[in-house]
């Protein structure tokens, strides 16, 4: 089983983990989060991330961050080894849900699943026409009222 470590600007990492725990309450040991606080030196965040990885006791860990080039990503780049730990940026909830669902697959397969979950989770939703509702008899002076 693979682990997932979320490193993001505070409080996003913890919030994403809580959302995942809502859907997958049995995955507490497999997913960790590090909220990178403002005004905390990157070296301190890196030490915290290393400690979280050691606490997970898993052979392989996928690290996900919020924004490429930002402090959480820069910390994560120093954390991963490219073999037993790999990094994806641009984390979103669909990515995490897909990742947790397939955390038993190989790390490379997990990365592929995560990328698919992230991109397929971003969808433009078309505006639908309102339902055909009969206009109610109005005694209102304002005929621009909204029926819902």
C-alpha positions in Angstrom: 0.0 0.0 0.0 1.2 3.5 -0.8 1.0 6.5 1.4 -0.1 10.0 0.4 1.4 13.1 1.8 -0.3 16.4 1.1 1.9 19.5 1.5 0.1 22.8 0.9 -0.4 26.3 2.1 -2.2 26.4 5.4 -5.0 25.3 5.9 -5.5 23.6 2.6 -3.5 20.4 3.3 -5.5 19.6 6.5 -8.8 20.6 4.8 -8.2 18.3 1.9 -7.2 15.4 4.3 -10.4 16.0 6.2 -12.5 15.8 3.0 -10.8 12.5 2.1 -11.3 11.1 5.6 -15.0 12.0 5.2 -15.2 9.7 2.2 -12.6 7.1 3.2 -12.6 7.0 7.0 -10.5 3.7 7.0 -7.5 5.4 5.3 -6.2 7.5 8.3 -2.8 5.7 8.3 -2.3 6.1 4.5 -2.7 9.9 4.2 -1.0 12.7 6.0 -1.0 16.5 5.7 1.4 19.3 6.3 0.1 22.8 6.3 2.9 25.1 5.4 2.5 28.2 7.6 3.5 31.7 6.5 6.7 33.0 7.9 8.0 29.5 8.8 11.4 28.8 7.2 11.4 26.2 4.5 14.0 24.2 6.4 11.5 23.8 9.3 8.7 22.7 6.9 11.1 20.2 5.3 12.0 18.7 8.7 8.3 18.4 9.5 7.6 16.7 6.2 10.4 14.2 6.7 9.0 13.4 10.2 5.6 12.8 8.7 7.0 10.5 6.0 8.9 8.5 8.7 5.7 8.2 10.8 3.7 6.8 7.9 5.9 3.6 7.8 4.9 2.9 4.2 7.3 1.7 1.5 6.2 4.2 -1.1 4.7 7.7 -0.8 3.1 10.0 -3.3 3.6 13.6 -2.3 1.1 16.1 -3.6 1.3 19.9 -3.4 -0.9 22.8 -4.3 1.1 25.2 -6.5 4.2 24.5 -8.6 7.1 26.8 -7.6 5.6 27.8 -4.3 7.2 27.0 -0.9 5.2 23.7 -0.4 6.3 22.4 -3.8 9.9 23.5 -3.2 9.9 21.7 0.2 8.5 18.6 -1.4 11.1 18.6 -4.2 13.8 18.3 -1.6 11.8 15.6 0.2 11.3 13.1 -2.6 13.8 10.6 -4.0 12.1 9.8 -7.3 12.0 6.1 -6.6 10.1 5.4 -3.4 8.5 8.9 -3.3 7.3 11.0 -6.2 5.7 14.4 -6.5 2.6 15.8 -8.3 1.6 19.5 -8.0 -1.9 21.0 -8.6 -3.6 18.8 -6.0 -7.4 18.9 -6.0 -10.1 16.8 -4.2 -11.0 14.6 -7.2 -7.2 13.7 -7.6 -7.0 12.7 -3.9 -10.2 10.6 -4.0 -9.0 8.7 -7.0 -5.5 8.3 -5.4 -6.9 6.9 -2.2 -9.2 4.6 -4.1 -6.2 3.1 -5.9 -3.5 3.4 -3.2 -2.8 -0.4 -3.4 -1.4 -0.1 -7.0 2.2 0.6 -7.8 3.5 4.2 -7.3 3.7 4.8 -11.1 0.2 3.5 -11.6 -1.0 5.7 -8.7 0.5 8.8 -10.4 -1.4 8.0 -13.6 -4.6 7.5 -11.6 -4.0 10.8 -9.8 -3.5 12.8 -13.0 -6.6 11.3 -14.6 -8.6 12.1 -11.4 -7.3 15.6 -11.3 -8.1 16.4 -15.0 -11.4 14.6 -15.2 -12.5 16.3 -12.0 -12.4 19.7 -13.7 -15.5 20.1 -15.7 -17.4 23.1 -17.0 -21.0 22.7 -16.0 -23.5 24.0 -18.5 -26.2 26.3 -17.3 -29.6 24.5 -17.5 -32.8 26.1 -18.4 -35.1 26.6 -15.4 -37.9 24.1 -15.0 -41.2 24.9 -16.6 -43.0 26.3 -13.7 -46.4 27.9 -14.0 -46.4 31.6 -13.1 -48.1 32.2 -9.8 -50.9 34.7 -9.6 -49.3 37.8 -8.3 -50.6 40.5 -6.3 -47.3 42.1 -6.1 -46.5 45.5 -7.5 -43.1 44.2 -8.7 -43.6 41.8 -11.6 -39.8 41.1 -11.7 -40.0 38.7 -8.8 -38.0 35.5 -9.0 -39.7 32.1 -8.8 -37.6 29.3 -7.6 
